[in-house]
Amino acid sequence: MSTLSVLTRGCAKVHSEAELEAKLALGRPLRIKLGVDPTAPDIHLGHGVVLSKLREFQDAGHEAILIIGDFTAMIGDPSGRSVTRPQLTHDQVLANAKSYQEQAFKILTRERAKIVFNGEWFEAMSFEEVIKLNSRVTLQQMLVREDSATASTRASRSAPTRSSIRSCRGGTP
C-alpha cells in the first residue's frame, strides 16, 4: 500500500490529494498541524480520530505539530453548539492543556511532535493588529461556517419559550 493510500485511508475528504501526493514526492518530512482548544480536561472521541491520523503521518516520517489554543479557549465561542461555551481563565485552560497533552501522547510519538501555544502569537498582537487580521474575514465567510450558520438559523427561527428555558440545564451542554 502506498504512503498516500495509508495517509488518506479513512478520510471523508482530502482537500487536494494531488497536492499531498506532490509534497510527499519531494521526499522530505511534512509538518502536519492540529489545533485544539482545551475547553475541558479530557479529549473526546473526535480528537482521538484525528490524533490517530496524525500518528499515521508520524509513522510515515512526518512531524506532528499540536497547536494548543490557550488564547482561543478563553474566548467562549459557540463551537458548533447553540449556546456559547463558558469563558475560562488562563489557569483553567493551562490545566486542561496539560491534560490534553498527556492524553495526546498516548497516541502520538512525543519525539516526533512539537507543541505550540497560540497565545504565544495572539497575546503579542495589538488591538490594531487584531482588527487588521479580522478584516481579512468577511461576515459572509463567518456565516458559511457551519456552527455560525446553524446558530444564527436557530436564533432567527424561534425565541426561547418558558418551557424551553425550564428544560435547559446549567453547565456545559
GUKESE-962508 format. One record per atom (N, C-alpha, C): residue number from 1; x, y, z. Coordinates in steps of 0.001 Angstrom, whole numbers, plus 524288, in hexadecimal, padded with zeros to 5 digits. Layout:
<banus>
(banu NUM,(X,Y,Z)),
...
</banus>
This chain:
<banus>
(banu 1,(80350,7FB6C,80000)),
(banu 1,(80000,80000,80000)),
(banu 1,(80382,804D8,80000)),
(banu 2,(8024D,808A7,7FCB3)),
(banu 2,(80585,80D5C,7FC45)),
(banu 2,(804D5,810DD,80114)),
(banu 3,(808B1,81441,801EF)),
(banu 3,(80867,817F7,80647)),
(banu 3,(80387,81B54,805BA)),
(banu 4,(8026E,81D18,80107)),
(banu 4,(7FDCF,82051,80020)),
(banu 4,(7F8DD,81D5E,801A0)),
(banu 5,(7F88E,8186E,80035)),
(banu 5,(7F3F4,81548,80188)),
(banu 5,(7F354,814BE,80769)),
(banu 6,(7F7A5,813DB,80A1F)),
(banu 6,(7F775,81354,80FD4)),
(banu 6,(7F5A9,81871,81249)),
(banu 7,(7F7D4,81CD4,81072)),
(banu 7,(7F6A5,821E0,812DA)),
(banu 7,(7F129,823D3,811A0)),
(banu 8,(7EEE6,82215,80D60)),
(banu 8,(7E99F,823D4,80C00)),
(banu 8,(7E571,81FDA,80D70)),
(banu 9,(7E70E,81B39,80F27)),
(banu 9,(7E355,81721,810B5)),
(banu 9,(7DFF4,8191C,81543)),
(banu 10,(7DAED,81858,814CC)),
(banu 10,(7D75F,819D6,81900)),
(banu 10,(7D5DF,81F90,818FA)),
(banu 11,(7D7E3,82296,81551)),
(banu 11,(7D695,82826,8150A)),
(banu 11,(7D199,828DB,811E7)),
(banu 12,(7CE0E,82BF8,813EA)),
(banu 12,(7C93E,82D1C,81113)),
(banu 12,(7CA58,83084,80C5B)),
(banu 13,(7CE19,8340C,80CE5)),
(banu 13,(7CF64,8378B,80895)),
(banu 13,(7D513,83938,80916)),
(banu 14,(7D7DC,83900,804CB)),
(banu 14,(7DD2E,83B10,80482)),
(banu 14,(7DCCD,83FC8,800E9)),
(banu 15,(7DDFE,8445B,802FA)),
(banu 15,(7DD1B,8492C,8000D)),
(banu 15,(7E02D,8496F,7FAF7)),
(banu 16,(7E4E4,8476A,7FAFF)),
(banu 16,(7E7DF,8474B,7F62A)),
(banu 16,(7EB91,842A2,7F652)),
(banu 17,(7E98C,83E41,7F491)),
(banu 17,(7ECB5,83980,7F489)),
(banu 17,(7F171,83A22,7F0FC)),
(banu 18,(7F0BA,83CDC,7ECA1)),
(banu 18,(7F518,83DB4,7E8FB)),
(banu 18,(7F965,840F5,7EB9B)),
(banu 19,(7F7D7,844E4,7EEA3)),
(banu 19,(7FBB5,84826,7F156)),
(banu 19,(7FE95,844F7,7F581)),
(banu 20,(7FBBA,841CA,7F864)),
(banu 20,(7FE2F,83E75,7FC53)),
(banu 20,(801F9,83AB1,7F9B4)),
(banu 21,(80056,83865,7F577)),
(banu 21,(803B4,834B9,7F29B)),
(banu 21,(808AD,8376B,7F0B9)),
(banu 22,(80833,83C3E,7EEC6)),
(banu 22,(80CBD,83F2D,7ECE7)),
(banu 22,(81079,84069,7F163)),
(banu 23,(80E5B,841D5,7F5E4)),
(banu 23,(811B8,84301,7FA67)),
(banu 23,(8146A,83E17,7FC65)),
(banu 24,(811A8,839BE,7FC6A)),
(banu 24,(8140E,834D3,7FE0D)),
(banu 24,(81866,8333F,7FA4A)),
(banu 25,(817B2,8345F,7F547)),
(banu 25,(81B90,832F4,7F14A)),
(banu 25,(820AD,835F2,7F1F7)),
(banu 26,(82098,83A56,7F4BA)),
(banu 26,(82566,83D54,7F5A9)),
(banu 26,(82925,83A60,7F943)),
(banu 27,(8270E,836A3,7FC23)),
(banu 27,(82A5F,83355,7FF66)),
(banu 27,(82C41,835CF,80470)),
(banu 28,(829EE,83A20,805FB)),
(banu 28,(82B81,83C83,80AF8)),
(banu 28,(826D8,83C72,80EBF)),
(banu 29,(82806,83C75,813C8)),
(banu 29,(823C2,83C2A,817A2)),
(banu 29,(82017,840E2,81749)),
(banu 30,(81B19,83FC7,817DB)),
(banu 30,(81726,843E0,81803)),
(banu 30,(8161B,8455B,81DAD)),
(banu 31,(8142A,84A04,81E77)),
(banu 31,(81286,84BC8,823A7)),
(banu 31,(80C95,84BC6,823A1)),
(banu 32,(80A44,8483B,82694)),
(banu 32,(8049D,8478E,826BF)),
(banu 32,(802AC,849F2,82BDB)),
(banu 33,(7FEFB,84DA4,82B68)),
(banu 33,(7FD3E,8509E,82FF7)),
(banu 33,(7F7A1,84F4D,8316A)),
(banu 34,(7F6B5,84F30,83686)),
(banu 34,(7F177,84E91,838AC)),
(banu 34,(7F0DB,8528F,83D01)),
(banu 35,(7ECBD,855AB,83CAF)),
(banu 35,(7EB9E,85971,840C6)),
(banu 35,(7E71B,8579C,84422)),
(banu 36,(7E7D2,857ED,84941)),
(banu 36,(7E3BC,85670,84CF9)),
(banu 36,(7E33A,85AA7,8511F)),
(banu 37,(7DE6E,85BCD,85287)),
(banu 37,(7DD65,85F74,856CB)),
(banu 37,(7DC1C,85C3F,85BAB)),
(banu 38,(7DF66,85C72,85F9B)),
(banu 38,(7DE80,85948,86456)),
(banu 38,(7DA5D,85BB1,867E5)),
(banu 39,(7D571,85B13,86665)),
(banu 39,(7D11F,85D55,86958)),
(banu 39,(7CF20,859B4,86DA3)),
(banu 40,(7D117,854FE,86DC8)),
(banu 40,(7CFB8,85123,871C2)),
(banu 40,(7D4A1,84DE6,872C9)),
(banu 41,(7D4CA,84B1C,87721)),
(banu 41,(7D996,84838,87860)),
(banu 41,(7DA88,8435F,87511)),
(banu 42,(7D688,84167,87274)),
(banu 42,(7D72A,83C82,86F92)),
(banu 42,(7D645,83D48,869BB)),
(banu 43,(7D96D,83A87,866A2)),
(banu 43,(7D87A,83A74,86105)),
(banu 43,(7D3BD,836E6,8601E)),
(banu 44,(7D13E,83778,85B9D)),
(banu 44,(7CCC3,83436,85A68)),
(banu 44,(7CE0A,830A5,855CB)),
(banu 45,(7CA5D,82D71,85453)),
(banu 45,(7CB3A,82991,8503C)),
(banu 45,(7CD06,82C17,84B26)),
(banu 46,(7CAC1,83094,849C9)),
(banu 46,(7CC58,8334E,84501)),
(banu 46,(7D217,834C0,8450D)),
(banu 47,(7D40C,83666,8499F)),
(banu 47,(7D9A7,8377A,84A17)),
(banu 47,(7DCCB,8327B,84925)),
(banu 48,(7DAEA,82E2E,84B51)),
(banu 48,(7DDB5,8293A,84AB6)),
(banu 48,(7DE35,82797,84509)),
(banu 49,(7DA22,82884,841FE)),
(banu 49,(7DA36,8271C,83C74)),
(banu 49,(7DE67,82A32,83991)),
(banu 50,(7DE60,82F5C,83A41)),
(banu 50,(7E226,8329B,8376A)),
(banu 50,(7E7B1,831E3,83991)),
(banu 51,(7E838,830E3,83E9C)),
(banu 51,(7ED67,82FC1,840C4)),
(banu 51,(7EF8C,82AA7,83E7C)),
(banu 52,(7EC2A,826E3,83D9D)),
(banu 52,(7EDDB,821FF,83B27)),
(banu 52,(7EFCD,822F2,8359D)),
(banu 53,(7ED42,82675,832CB)),
(banu 53,(7EEFC,827C7,82D80)),
(banu 53,(7F441,82A94,82DCB)),
(banu 54,(7F4F2,82E10,831A6)),
(banu 54,(7FA0E,83095,8325E)),
(banu 54,(7FE3C,82C89,83371)),
(banu 55,(7FCF4,8288B,8366F)),
(banu 55,(800B3,82467,837A6)),
(banu 55,(8024F,82185,832AA)),
(banu 56,(7FE9A,820CF,82F17)),
(banu 56,(7FFE8,81E48,82A1C)),
(banu 56,(803D6,8219B,82715)),
(banu 57,(8032B,826BB,82737)),
(banu 57,(806F9,82A2B,824B6)),
(banu 57,(80C49,829AD,82771)),
(banu 58,(80C4A,8297F,82CA1)),
(banu 58,(81138,828CC,82F76)),
(banu 58,(813D5,823B5,82DE7)),
(banu 59,(810D0,81F87,82D9C)),
(banu 59,(812FD,81A70,82C36)),
(banu 59,(81548,81A72,826B9)),
(banu 60,(8135D,81E0B,82374)),
(banu 60,(81575,81E8B,81E20)),
(banu 60,(81A0D,8225B,81DEA)),
(banu 61,(81BE9,82423,82289)),
(banu 61,(82089,82779,822CA)),
(banu 61,(81F87,82D4D,82312)),
(banu 62,(81AB0,82EDB,823F8)),
(banu 62,(81963,83469,82413)),
(banu 62,(818F6,8366F,829AE)),
(banu 63,(81903,83BA0,82A43)),
(banu 63,(818D4,83E17,82F69)),
(banu 63,(81343,83FE1,8308F)),
(banu 64,(81150,83E79,8352C)),
(banu 64,(80C2F,84039,836EF)),
(banu 64,(80CE6,84516,83A4A)),
(banu 65,(809C2,84904,8393A)),
(banu 65,(809DF,84DC6,83C64)),
(banu 65,(8047F,84E6C,83ED8)),
(banu 66,(8045A,84E2D,84400)),
(banu 66,(7FF81,84ECF,846E8)),
(banu 66,(7FF43,85477,848B7)),
(banu 67,(7FB81,8575B,8469B)),
(banu 67,(7FAD2,85CD5,84810)),
(banu 67,(7F6B0,85D0D,84C56)),
(banu 68,(7F86B,85E7F,850FB)),
(banu 68,(7F4E4,85EED,8556F)),
(banu 68,(7F29A,86472,85567)),
(banu 69,(7ED7B,864C9,85517)),
(banu 69,(7EAD7,869DA,854EC)),
(banu 69,(7EA0D,86C1B,85A57)),
(banu 70,(7EE67,86D54,85CF8)),
(banu 70,(7EDED,86F81,8623F)),
(banu 70,(7EB73,874EB,86224)),
(banu 71,(7EC38,877D3,85DF9)),
(banu 71,(7E9E6,87D04,85D75)),
(banu 71,(7E43D,87C87,85B9E)),
(banu 72,(7E358,87988,85782)),
(banu 72,(7DE1D,87914,8554A)),
(banu 72,(7DA5A,87615,858D8)),
(banu 73,(7DC4B,872A2,85C2E)),
(banu 73,(7D8DC,86FB8,85FBB)),
(banu 73,(7D662,87348,863D5)),
(banu 74,(7D8B5,877BF,864BC)),
(banu 74,(7D686,87B65,86898)),
(banu 74,(7D217,87EAE,86657)),
(banu 75,(7D147,87E92,8613C)),
(banu 75,(7CD8C,8820F,85EAA)),
(banu 75,(7C7E0,8809F,85FC7)),
(banu 76,(7C689,87B9A,85F8D)),
(banu 76,(7C12B,879FC,86092)),
(banu 76,(7BDBA,87A09,85BC1)),
(banu 77,(7BFCB,87873,85735)),
(banu 77,(7BC9F,87869,85268)),
(banu 77,(7B8E2,873C3,85260)),
(banu 78,(7B4FE,873BF,84EE2)),
(banu 78,(7B114,86F8F,84EED)),
(banu 78,(7B325,86A25,84D8C)),
(banu 79,(7B72B,869BC,84A68)),
(banu 79,(7B98F,864CF,848A4)),
(banu 79,(7B597,8608D,8477D)),
(banu 80,(7B1F9,861C6,843E5)),
(banu 80,(7AE4D,85DDC,84214)),
(banu 80,(7A983,85D2E,8457B)),
(banu 81,(7A914,86031,84986)),
(banu 81,(7A499,85FAF,84D06)),
(banu 81,(7A116,86472,84C73)),
(banu 82,(79C6F,863FD,84E97)),
(banu 82,(798C0,86857,84E4D)),
(banu 82,(79998,86C30,852C1)),
(banu 83,(79D0C,86ADB,8565F)),
(banu 83,(79E43,86E5F,85AAE)),
(banu 83,(7A41D,86F5E,85AD2)),
(banu 84,(7A582,873CD,85CED)),
(banu 84,(7AAFF,8751F,85D6E)),
(banu 84,(7AD53,871F7,861E4)),
(banu 85,(7B1F2,86FC7,8610B)),
(banu 85,(7B471,86CDD,86549)),
(banu 85,(7B66A,870CD,86950)),
(banu 86,(7B6DD,86F2D,86E2C)),
(banu 86,(7B884,872D2,8723E)),
(banu 86,(7BE2D,8749D,87171)),
(banu 87,(7BF22,87986,872C8)),
(banu 87,(7C479,87B80,8726F)),
(banu 87,(7C7A1,8793A,876EF)),
(banu 88,(7CC84,877DF,875CF)),
(banu 88,(7D000,87589,879AF)),
(banu 88,(7D46F,87945,87AE3)),
(banu 89,(7D6AC,878A8,87F86)),
(banu 89,(7DB57,87BAA,880D0)),
(banu 89,(7E004,8791E,87E23)),
(banu 90,(7E448,87C08,87DC1)),
(banu 90,(7E8F4,879D3,87B55)),
(banu 90,(7EAF7,8752E,87E7E)),
(banu 91,(7EA97,87572,883A6)),
(banu 91,(7EC4F,87110,886EF)),
(banu 91,(7E909,86C2C,885F4)),
(banu 92,(7E3E1,86CCD,88545)),
(banu 92,(7E088,86851,88417)),
(banu 92,(7E205,865F3,87ED3)),
(banu 93,(7E2F4,86951,87B06)),
(banu 93,(7E45F,8677F,875CF)),
(banu 93,(7E999,8649C,875FB)),
(banu 94,(7ED64,866B6,878D8)),
(banu 94,(7F283,86426,8792C)),
(banu 94,(7F220,85ED4,87BDD)),
(banu 95,(7EEC5,85E62,87FD5)),
(banu 95,(7EDFF,85953,88267)),
(banu 95,(7EB98,8556D,87E89)),
(banu 96,(7E7C0,85738,87B84)),
(banu 96,(7E567,853D5,87785)),
(banu 96,(7E96A,85266,87359)),
(banu 97,(7ECBB,85622,871E1)),
(banu 97,(7F0B7,8553A,86DDD)),
(banu 97,(7F498,8510D,86FA5)),
(banu 98,(7F5F3,85134,87495)),
(banu 98,(7F98E,84D3B,876AE)),
(banu 98,(7F713,847D1,87634)),
(banu 99,(7F216,8477C,8778D)),
(banu 99,(7EF4B,8428A,87720)),
(banu 99,(7EEDC,840D1,87167)),
(banu 100,(7EDBE,8447B,86DDE)),
(banu 100,(7ED73,84341,86845)),
(banu 100,(7F297,840E3,8666A)),
(banu 101,(7F6F4,84347,867F0)),
(banu 101,(7FC07,84163,86625)),
(banu 101,(7FD0D,83BE2,86825)),
(banu 102,(7FBDB,83AE9,86D1A)),
(banu 102,(7FCAC,835B4,86F4A)),
(banu 102,(7F98D,831A4,86C34)),
(banu 103,(7F4C1,83302,86AD9)),
(banu 103,(7F170,82F62,867EE)),
(banu 103,(7F32F,82EE3,8623E)),
(banu 104,(7F4A4,83348,85FD4)),
(banu 104,(7F64A,83331,85A57)),
(banu 104,(7FB1E,82FC9,859A2)),
(banu 105,(7FEAA,82FEC,85D73)),
(banu 105,(8037A,82CE7,85CEF)),
(banu 105,(802BC,8271D,85E36)),
(banu 106,(7FDFD,8258D,85F44)),
(banu 106,(7FCC8,81FF8,85F6D)),
(banu 106,(7FBEF,81E04,859DD)),
(banu 107,(7FB10,821AB,8563E)),
(banu 107,(7FA4D,82053,850B5)),
(banu 107,(7FEFE,8220F,84D79)),
(banu 108,(800AE,826E1,84E34)),
(banu 108,(80513,82901,84B31)),
(banu 108,(80A48,82766,84D7E)),
(banu 109,(80E48,82763,84A38)),
(banu 109,(8139E,82686,84C03)),
(banu 109,(815E0,82BD0,84D8B)),
(banu 110,(81734,82C6A,85280)),
(banu 110,(8190A,8316E,85491)),
(banu 110,(81DEC,8335F,851B1)),
(banu 111,(82172,82FD3,85053)),
(banu 111,(82664,8315B,84DD9)),
(banu 111,(825A8,833AC,84862)),
(banu 112,(8215C,8326D,845E1)),
(banu 112,(8205A,8347C,8409C)),
(banu 112,(81BD1,83857,8409C)),
(banu 113,(81B29,83AF1,8450E)),
(banu 113,(816EB,83EB9,8457E)),
(banu 113,(818F4,843BE,847F0)),
(banu 114,(8164E,847E3,846BF)),
(banu 114,(81796,84CF9,848EF)),
(banu 114,(81289,84F4A,84B13)),
(banu 115,(812E9,851B2,84FA2)),
(banu 115,(80E71,85450,85202)),
(banu 115,(80F5D,85A2F,851A2)),
(banu 116,(80B7E,85D06,84FBC)),
(banu 116,(80BB6,862C1,84FC5)),
(banu 116,(8068A,864C2,851F5)),
(banu 117,(806BA,86948,85456)),
(banu 117,(8021C,86BBD,85697)),
(banu 117,(800C7,87091,85361)),
(banu 118,(7FBD3,87102,851AA)),
(banu 118,(7FA83,8757C,84E63)),
(banu 118,(7FABB,87AA2,85158)),
(banu 119,(7FAB0,87A6C,85674)),
(banu 119,(7FB56,87F2C,8598A)),
(banu 119,(8009B,881B7,858B1)),
(banu 120,(8047B,87E9A,856FD)),
(banu 120,(809AC,880C2,855FF)),
(banu 120,(80989,884E3,851BE)),
(banu 121,(8060C,88460,84DF5)),
(banu 121,(805C6,8886C,849F0)),
(banu 121,(80115,88C02,84AA8)),
(banu 122,(7FCB1,88A15,84CB1)),
(banu 122,(7F820,88D7A,84D54)),
(banu 122,(7F8DB,89181,851A5)),
(banu 123,(7FB5A,8900D,855F9)),
(banu 123,(7FC16,893B8,85A48)),
(banu 123,(7FF82,89854,858BF)),
(banu 124,(802EF,8977B,85501)),
(banu 124,(8067F,89BA5,85360)),
(banu 124,(803F1,89F84,84F9A)),
(banu 125,(7FF36,89E4D,84DC6)),
(banu 125,(7FCA8,8A1AE,849F3)),
(banu 125,(7FA2B,8A66E,84C92)),
(banu 126,(7FAC4,8AAD9,84A0A)),
(banu 126,(7F821,8AF93,84BD8)),
(banu 126,(7F272,8AF6A,849FD)),
(banu 127,(7EF43,8B2DB,84C1D)),
(banu 127,(7E9D9,8B320,84A6D)),
(banu 127,(7E984,8B449,84496)),
(banu 128,(7ECE2,8B7B9,842C1)),
(banu 128,(7ED00,8B912,83D30)),
(banu 128,(7EE2E,8B43D,839DD)),
(banu 129,(7F1DA,8B108,83BA1)),
(banu 129,(7F333,8AC44,838BA)),
(banu 129,(7EEA4,8A864,838B7)),
(banu 130,(7EBC1,8A81D,83D08)),
(banu 130,(7E735,8A4AA,83D4D)),
(banu 130,(7E316,8A67F,83968)),
(banu 131,(7E22D,8AB95,83935)),
(banu 131,(7DE5B,8ADC0,83587)),
(banu 131,(7E010,8ACA0,82FEB)),
(banu 132,(7E512,8AD59,82EC5)),
(banu 132,(7E707,8AC3A,8297D)),
(banu 132,(7E661,8A678,82826)),
(banu 133,(7E78B,8A309,82BDB)),
(banu 133,(7E6DC,89D6F,82AF8)),
(banu 133,(7E11C,89C37,829FD)),
(banu 134,(7DDBC,89E78,82D24)),
(banu 134,(7D820,89D8D,82C99)),
(banu 134,(7D60D,89FA2,82767)),
(banu 135,(7D87B,8A3A8,8254F)),
(banu 135,(7D6A6,8A5ED,82063)),
(banu 135,(7D778,8A23A,81BC4)),
(banu 136,(7DA8C,89E31,81C78)),
(banu 136,(7DB75,89A61,81848)),
(banu 136,(7D6ED,8968F,817B3)),
(banu 137,(7D365,8969F,81B76)),
(banu 137,(7CEF2,89310,81B6E)),
(banu 137,(7C9FD,8964B,81AEB)),
(banu 138,(7C6C7,894F6,81722)),
(banu 138,(7C1D7,897BD,81660)),
(banu 138,(7BD9C,89545,819BA)),
(banu 139,(7B96B,8982C,81A97)),
(banu 139,(7B4F9,8960F,81D6E)),
(banu 139,(7B2E6,8913A,81AA4)),
(banu 140,(7B2BF,89166,8157B)),
(banu 140,(7B0DF,88CED,81270)),
(banu 140,(7B437,88815,81385)),
(banu 141,(7B966,888BE,813D5)),
(banu 141,(7BCCE,88446,814E4)),
(banu 141,(7BBB4,8820B,81A4E)),
(banu 142,(7BABD,88575,81E17)),
(banu 142,(7B991,88394,8235A)),
(banu 142,(7B45E,880AD,82370)),
(banu 143,(7B085,88295,8207B)),
(banu 143,(7AB6A,8800A,82066)),
(banu 143,(7AB89,87AD0,81D9D)),
(banu 144,(7AF53,87A19,81A27)),
(banu 144,(7AFD5,87525,8175A)),
(banu 144,(7B153,870C4,81B18)),
(banu 145,(7B446,87225,81F33)),
(banu 145,(7B5A9,86E34,82317)),
(banu 145,(7B0C4,86BA3,82525)),
(banu 146,(7B0B5,8668D,82550)),
(banu 146,(7AC07,863AF,826C1)),
(banu 146,(7A9F7,8653F,82C19)),
(banu 147,(7AD6E,865DC,82FFA)),
(banu 147,(7AB7E,86719,83533)),
(banu 147,(7A91E,86C89,83566)),
(banu 148,(7AB59,8704E,832A4)),
(banu 148,(7A91D,8758A,83280)),
(banu 148,(7A3F2,87582,82F9B)),
(banu 149,(7A3C9,872E0,82B30)),
(banu 149,(79EF9,872AF,8281F)),
(banu 149,(79AA9,86FF4,82B2B)),
(banu 150,(79BF3,86BAA,82DAE)),
(banu 150,(7981A,868BE,830AF)),
(banu 150,(79615,86BF6,83543)),
(banu 151,(7999A,86E88,83805)),
(banu 151,(79809,871B2,83C86)),
(banu 151,(7949B,8763D,83ACD)),
(banu 152,(7960A,878DD,8367C)),
(banu 152,(792E8,87D4D,834C7)),
(banu 152,(78D9F,87B80,832BC)),
(banu 153,(78D5C,876EF,83041)),
(banu 153,(78866,874D9,82E63)),
(banu 153,(784E4,87399,83300)),
(banu 154,(78708,87107,836F7)),
(banu 154,(783F5,86FCD,83B9B)),
(banu 154,(781F0,874BE,83E31)),
(banu 155,(7855C,878A4,83EAB)),
(banu 155,(783E5,87D7B,84148)),
(banu 155,(77F96,8804E,83E51)),
(banu 156,(77FBE,88030,83925)),
(banu 156,(77BD5,882FE,83614)),
(banu 156,(776A5,8800B,835C9)),
(banu 157,(776BA,87AE6,83684)),
(banu 157,(77204,877BA,8361F)),
(banu 157,(76E5D,87885,83AB7)),
(banu 158,(77093,878C2,83F68)),
(banu 158,(76D1A,87917,843E6)),
(banu 158,(76FD7,87B80,84891)),
(banu 159,(76CB8,87E33,84B9A)),
(banu 159,(76EA7,8804B,8508E)),
(banu 159,(76DB9,87C1A,854AD)),
(banu 160,(770D2,87C1F,858D2)),
(banu 160,(77004,8782A,85CDC)),
(banu 160,(76AB1,878CA,85F72)),
(banu 161,(76833,87478,86076)),
(banu 161,(7632F,8748F,86330)),
(banu 161,(76418,87337,868DD)),
(banu 162,(7600D,87422,86C04)),
(banu 162,(76087,872FC,87196)),
(banu 162,(761DC,86D3B,87273)),
(banu 163,(75F66,869B5,86F73)),
(banu 163,(76073,86420,87037)),
(banu 163,(765F9,862AE,86E79)),
(banu 164,(767F6,86529,86A3B)),
(banu 164,(76D3E,863CC,86889)),
(banu 164,(7714F,865F3,86C4B)),
(banu 165,(77024,86A5E,86EBA)),
(banu 165,(773CD,86C83,87298)),
(banu 165,(773FD,868EC,87757)),
(banu 166,(76F72,866F2,87901)),
(banu 166,(76F61,8636D,87D84)),
(banu 166,(77248,85E63,87C6C)),
(banu 167,(77243,85CA4,87789)),
(banu 167,(774B0,8579D,87651)),
(banu 167,(77AA0,85808,875B7)),
(banu 168,(77CB5,85CD4,8757C)),
(banu 168,(7825E,85D82,87505)),
(banu 168,(784F1,85C3D,87A36)),
(banu 169,(78973,859B5,879E3)),
(banu 169,(78C78,85876,87E8E)),
(banu 169,(7910B,85C2B,87EDA)),
(banu 170,(792F3,85D1D,88378)),
(banu 170,(7979A,8604D,88417)),
(banu 170,(79C6B,85D51,88268)),
(banu 171,(7A0B6,86018,8819D)),
(banu 171,(7A5A2,85D9C,8802D)),
(banu 171,(7A61C,85CDC,87A61)),
(banu 172,(7AA01,859E2,878ED)),
(banu 172,(7AB2C,858F9,8735D)),
(banu 172,(7A758,854FF,87132)),
(banu 173,(7A4BD,85630,86CC8)),
(banu 173,(7A118,85274,86A76)),
(banu 173,(7A3C8,84DC1,86845)),
</banus>
